Amino acid sequence: MAGVRRLDENGAPEYRTIGCGLKAVAGRGMARHWFFVTSQRVGPEFSLVSPTKVALTRERLKEAVAGFGTVYDTATDYRRAVDEALFGLGSHRYEALVNLLIQLRQPQLTKRPDEKLLPVR
C-alpha cells in the first residue's frame, strides 16, 4: 500500500492510496490477488483491517472504497488505473517508467549503470 498527496488547481490537498491484497491457502500458496486505487486515506477515512484487526477480504475492501475508488482483479487494469490517477503518461510511456525504475533498483546498477539496459523512448 502506498499513499500520495498533491494539491489540486485550487490548492486543496488531493490523495490517492494504491495497494494489493492477497489470499493464500496453506499448502497451496497464493490463491488470489487483487489491487485497488482510492482517493481515501488509510486511517482517517478507511481501514484495511476489520475492527477485530483481520485484513479486509476483497469483497469488504470493495465495500470500503465504494464511491471513492475501484478494486481491480488484473494487474493490467490496475497499472492503467495507477497511470491515469498519478501520471497520465499513457501505456507505453508508463511501462517504460516502470521498467526504468526496476533497472535502477538493481544493486549492480548503483556501481555503474549500463545505458543499453535502460528503456528508450
Residue frames relative to the residue before (quaternion, step in Angstrom):
aa qw qx qy qz dx dy dz
M 1.0000 0.0000 0.0000 0.0000 0.00 0.00 0.00
A 0.0106 0.7800 -0.6248 0.0316 3.54 -1.05 0.84
G 0.1892 -0.7818 0.5845 0.1062 3.54 -1.13 0.64
V 0.1180 -0.7811 0.6117 0.0424 3.55 -1.12 0.74
R 0.0861 -0.7745 0.6252 0.0439 3.56 -1.03 0.82
R 0.1192 0.7547 -0.6418 0.0651 3.53 -1.06 0.82
L 0.4888 -0.6553 0.4889 0.3044 3.54 -1.28 0.27
D 0.4025 -0.6963 0.5345 0.2598 3.57 -1.02 0.80
E 0.7602 -0.3981 0.2583 0.4438 3.60 -1.29 -0.02
N 0.6908 0.4449 -0.2725 0.5005 3.61 1.23 -0.39
G 0.5704 -0.6171 0.3667 0.3993 3.59 1.29 0.03
A 0.5044 0.6380 -0.4313 0.3905 3.59 1.27 0.13
P 0.5126 -0.6511 0.4498 0.3331 3.61 -0.98 0.73
E 0.1110 -0.7599 0.6400 0.0259 3.53 -1.12 0.85
Y 0.1505 -0.8246 0.5441 0.0369 3.59 -0.76 1.03
R 0.0348 -0.7440 0.6650 0.0543 3.55 -1.32 0.50
T 0.0858 -0.7560 0.6477 0.0396 3.52 -0.99 0.92
I 0.0531 -0.7937 0.6060 -0.0030 3.56 -0.88 0.99
G 0.1603 0.8121 -0.5501 0.1107 3.55 -1.08 0.59
C 0.3396 -0.7089 0.5893 0.1866 3.48 -1.44 0.03
G 0.1582 -0.7682 0.6130 0.0953 3.54 -1.08 0.78
L 0.1446 -0.7922 0.5901 0.0571 3.56 -1.12 0.70
K 0.1241 -0.7413 0.6513 0.1041 3.51 -1.21 0.60
A 0.0566 -0.8037 0.5923 -0.0064 3.55 -0.72 1.09
V 0.2133 -0.7552 0.6093 0.1134 3.52 -1.19 0.65
A 0.5292 -0.6487 0.4423 0.3217 3.57 -0.83 0.99
G 0.8190 0.2284 -0.1924 0.4900 3.54 -0.88 0.99
R 0.7502 0.3464 -0.2083 0.5233 3.60 1.24 -0.33
G 0.4614 -0.6875 0.4484 0.3368 3.58 1.21 -0.27
M 0.7983 -0.2677 0.2148 0.4949 3.53 -1.19 -0.64
A 0.2280 -0.8011 0.5444 0.0998 3.55 -0.68 1.14
R 0.8044 -0.0550 0.0844 0.5854 3.58 1.06 -0.72
H 0.0580 -0.7739 0.6275 0.0630 3.56 -1.21 0.51
W 0.0452 -0.7701 0.6362 0.0159 3.54 -1.27 0.50
F 0.2703 -0.7588 0.5798 0.1226 3.54 -1.27 0.44
F 0.0716 -0.8126 0.5751 0.0621 3.58 -1.17 0.38
V 0.1015 -0.7258 0.6764 0.0736 3.52 -1.37 0.51
T 0.1006 0.7986 -0.5852 0.0989 3.59 -0.83 1.00
S 0.4540 -0.6637 0.5174 0.2927 3.55 -1.23 0.43
Q 0.5373 0.6216 -0.3997 0.4065 3.59 1.28 0.02
R 0.3626 -0.7008 0.5686 0.2325 3.53 -1.28 0.48
V 0.4680 -0.6450 0.5205 0.3066 3.56 -1.01 0.82
G 0.7143 0.3842 -0.3215 0.4886 3.54 -0.85 0.99
P 0.8188 0.2387 -0.1490 0.5005 3.59 0.12 -1.23
E 0.8162 0.2960 -0.1190 0.4816 3.60 0.99 -0.78
F 0.7917 -0.1001 0.0304 0.6019 3.59 1.16 -0.46
S 0.3244 -0.7438 0.5595 0.1684 3.53 -1.29 0.42
L 0.4039 -0.7042 0.5326 0.2393 3.56 -1.18 0.60
V 0.7138 0.3516 -0.2399 0.5561 3.57 1.32 0.04
S 0.5412 -0.6101 0.4756 0.3296 3.54 -1.25 0.54
P 0.6922 -0.4479 0.3356 0.4556 3.63 -1.22 0.08
T 0.6865 0.4483 -0.2834 0.4974 3.61 1.19 -0.48
K 0.5256 -0.6850 0.3642 0.3491 3.59 1.35 0.36
V 0.4514 0.6307 -0.4819 0.4076 3.58 1.09 0.78
A 0.5386 -0.6367 0.4380 0.3356 3.59 -0.89 0.92
L 0.5244 -0.6454 0.4580 0.3143 3.56 -1.04 0.83
T 0.4398 -0.6473 0.5519 0.2880 3.54 -1.11 0.71
R 0.6941 -0.4408 0.3414 0.4554 3.58 -1.26 0.17
E 0.6732 0.5110 -0.2960 0.4451 3.58 0.89 -0.94
R 0.6739 0.4778 -0.2943 0.4805 3.61 0.95 -0.86
L 0.6185 0.5278 -0.3435 0.4700 3.60 1.06 -0.70
K 0.6233 0.5406 -0.3312 0.4578 3.57 1.01 -0.85
E 0.6485 0.5000 -0.3075 0.4846 3.59 1.01 -0.79
A 0.6682 0.5285 -0.3005 0.4287 3.60 0.97 -0.89
V 0.7583 0.3571 -0.2080 0.5041 3.62 1.02 -0.70
A 0.3548 0.7626 -0.4807 0.2480 3.60 1.28 -0.04
G 0.8107 0.2217 -0.1995 0.5039 3.55 -0.84 1.04
F 0.7564 0.3303 -0.1826 0.5342 3.59 1.25 -0.30
G 0.8121 -0.0020 0.0341 0.5825 3.58 1.22 -0.26
T 0.3924 -0.7071 0.5486 0.2121 3.51 -1.36 -0.14
V 0.2756 -0.7028 0.6286 0.1871 3.53 -1.25 0.61
Y 0.1668 -0.8000 0.5744 0.0470 3.58 -0.86 1.03
D 0.3528 -0.7473 0.5284 0.1944 3.56 -1.08 0.76
T 0.7556 0.3184 -0.2027 0.5353 3.61 1.16 -0.38
A 0.5635 -0.6034 0.4533 0.3360 3.54 -1.16 0.69
T 0.6081 0.5672 -0.3526 0.4291 3.60 1.06 -0.71
D 0.6758 0.4739 -0.2905 0.4841 3.61 0.88 -0.91
Y 0.6423 0.5319 -0.3119 0.4554 3.56 1.02 -0.84
R 0.6567 0.5056 -0.3170 0.4612 3.61 0.88 -0.90
R 0.6309 0.5243 -0.3276 0.4688 3.59 1.00 -0.82
A 0.6751 0.4970 -0.2947 0.4588 3.59 0.91 -0.91
V 0.6373 0.5135 -0.3305 0.4700 3.61 0.99 -0.77
D 0.6397 0.5154 -0.3257 0.4680 3.58 0.94 -0.87
E 0.6814 0.4890 -0.2944 0.4581 3.59 0.84 -0.93
A 0.7048 0.4782 -0.2682 0.4502 3.60 0.94 -0.89
L 0.8180 0.3010 -0.1274 0.4734 3.59 0.95 -0.81
F 0.8411 0.2482 -0.0811 0.4737 3.58 0.86 -0.90
G 0.1685 -0.8108 0.5386 0.1555 3.60 0.87 -0.90
L 0.3371 0.7826 -0.4620 0.2459 3.59 1.07 0.69
G 0.4365 -0.6358 0.5088 0.3826 3.58 1.04 -0.70
S 0.6845 -0.5544 0.2905 0.3738 3.56 -1.13 0.67
H 0.6943 0.4828 -0.3006 0.4410 3.64 0.84 -0.88
R 0.6921 0.4588 -0.2847 0.4791 3.59 0.88 -0.88
Y 0.6281 0.5232 -0.3408 0.4643 3.60 1.05 -0.71
E 0.6343 0.5195 -0.3233 0.4725 3.60 0.98 -0.82
A 0.6418 0.5129 -0.3212 0.4711 3.60 0.99 -0.81
L 0.6333 0.5240 -0.3255 0.4674 3.60 1.02 -0.78
V 0.6618 0.4961 -0.3090 0.4694 3.59 0.87 -0.92
N 0.6593 0.5034 -0.3113 0.4636 3.61 0.92 -0.86
L 0.6276 0.5282 -0.3298 0.4673 3.57 1.02 -0.77
L 0.6624 0.5050 -0.3074 0.4601 3.58 0.90 -0.91
I 0.6268 0.5216 -0.3334 0.4732 3.60 1.02 -0.76
Q 0.6592 0.5029 -0.3086 0.4662 3.60 0.90 -0.89
L 0.6915 0.4901 -0.2847 0.4478 3.59 0.90 -0.89
R 0.6561 0.5153 -0.3134 0.4537 3.59 1.14 -0.50
Q 0.5284 0.6219 -0.4244 0.3924 3.59 1.19 -0.22
P 0.5193 -0.6849 0.4077 0.3081 3.61 -0.69 1.04
Q 0.6242 0.5584 -0.3544 0.4158 3.62 0.99 -0.72
L 0.6338 0.5587 -0.3365 0.4158 3.59 1.05 -0.66
T 0.5875 0.5763 -0.3883 0.4147 3.60 1.11 -0.47
K 0.6168 0.5355 -0.3488 0.4595 3.59 1.20 -0.41
R 0.7657 -0.2148 0.1833 0.5778 3.59 0.78 -1.02
P 0.2800 -0.7884 0.5207 0.1699 3.62 -0.22 1.20
D 0.2742 -0.7285 0.6062 0.1632 3.55 -1.09 0.81
E 0.4036 -0.7532 0.4666 0.2283 3.57 -0.41 1.23
K 0.6077 0.5831 -0.3532 0.4074 3.61 1.10 -0.62
L 0.6725 0.5029 -0.2904 0.4588 3.59 1.18 -0.56
L 0.6186 0.5628 -0.3454 0.4258 3.58 1.21 -0.38
P 0.5311 -0.6390 0.4422 0.3377 3.61 -0.99 0.76
V 0.2582 -0.7513 0.5913 0.1383 3.54 -1.13 0.75
R 0.5507 -0.6222 0.4499 0.3273 3.57 -1.10 0.70
